[in-house]
Amino acid sequence: MRFATISTRTGPACAVQLANGQFLPVAAAGVQHAALLDGSLQAVIEGGDAALAELAQLVARADDGDPSLAALAVSDPELLAPLPRPAKNVFCVGRNYAEHIAEGARAQNTTIAVTEVPVFFTKPCTAVIGPEAEIPIFPQVSTQIDYEVELAVIIGTPGRNIAKERAYDHVWGYTILNDITARDVQRRHGGQYFKGKGLDGSCPLGPVVVTRDELPEPQNIGLRCLVNGEVRQSSTTAKMIFDIPTLIASLSEGLTLEAGDIIATGTPSGVGYAMDPPRFLQDGDKVVCEIDGIGRLANTLRTV
């Protein structure tokens, strides 16, 4: 199934996408499970298999033409970030594609080695914005704003010290994340990632979350980033240095992953700062991140 959070008169609401492309608000559709009545995607995720089973029946009825459900479906809703306010910081992975490491080394005229274990950092909840939302530029803070398309994993079943061979059992679904980065801020703060990647609006997320069964081979899908229609990044998740099970196993060592946690899995080559000369994002630029099987996440840059 494919889930989104849509804007309604009463606030954000979790909706499931039907075969005709319309979105059915979950809580309004006569559901019984408490997690579905809550009206948020976070609650649906926490509801586990039982919540999904009831929703599957609901979607089947709607796709079969149930008039009571058809009346509730929305054709062109305003999509918000699927998880508008994650319960925790978004977990991110740095240096997870060899070609991206190589381009960074060339741009910095230095040697950057592949690490033995994944490099983790986080983006704060205040960085999360949805599809079509404007990415703010703060010229007094940064003049070197960059893009990074990434596959994001959504955790469903909580766990700690998760074994690699059981990692996918803990995955609920997948979405697209754009790891917007202020390169000059990152360097100014000693090269550590958090500040330069944590500015407001620096974590576009969406447009939908697809459940794990919708993307059976997440380690072999295409991902792209376009700026004003120009393809800047184009690769495949097969090129990750640390695959998804490794990332989950490593991150969960002594650290409990919970339902709704988001893990961004790293970006391929083609980022702006590594070009010659560098090409950073400017006011009015439109950035589109695409991942096969999920969709298209588009945002425009605006100076504030």
QUINORTA-V902313 format. One line per field, one symbol per residue. ss: DSSP state (a for helix, b for strand, c for the rest). psi: psi as a letter, one per 20 degrees, with the letter a starting at -180 (. if undefined). burial: + if it has 24 or more other ideal C-beta (glycine too) atoms within 12 Angstrom, else -. A space follows every 50 residues. Layout:
ss=???
psi=???
burial=???
This chain:
ss=cbbbbbbbccbbbbbbbcccccbbbccccccccaaaacccaaaaaaaaaa aaaaaaaaaaaaacccaaaacccbccccbbcccccccccbbbbbccbaaa aaaaaaaaccccccccccbbbbbcaaabbccccbbbbcccccccbbccbb bbbbbcccbccccaaaaaaabbbbbbbbbcbbaaaaaacccccaaaaccc ccbbbbbbbbbaaacccaaacbbbbbbccbbbbbbbaaabcccaaaaaaa acccccbccccbbbcccccccaaaccccccbccccbbbbbbcccbbbbbb bbbc
psi=rpqrpqprhjaqppqqprhjirpopghikkrhphhhhhjqhghgghibhg ghgghghggggghijohhhhhiqpgmroprpgnhnqhrqppqpqljpghh gghhgghilrpoqpqhrqoqrqprhiipraqiqpoppnhigqjmprqopq ppppqgpqqqlpqgijghhiphaqappomppnhhgghhkjiqhggijjqp jjmppbhrpprhhimhmijlqqqqppokipohpoaqiijqgorghggggg hiojopprpiqpopjrqarjqhhirorqnrqrpiqpppppppigbpopqq ppp.
burial=+++++++----+++++++---++++++++-+-+-++--++++++++++-- ++-++-+++-++------+--+++--+++++++++++++++++++++-++ ++++--+----------++++++-+-+++++++++++---++-+++++++ +++++++++--+----++-+++++++++++++++++------++++++++ ++++++++++++-++--++-+++++++----++-+-+-++++++++++++ ++----++++++++++++++++++-----+++--++++++++++++++++ +---
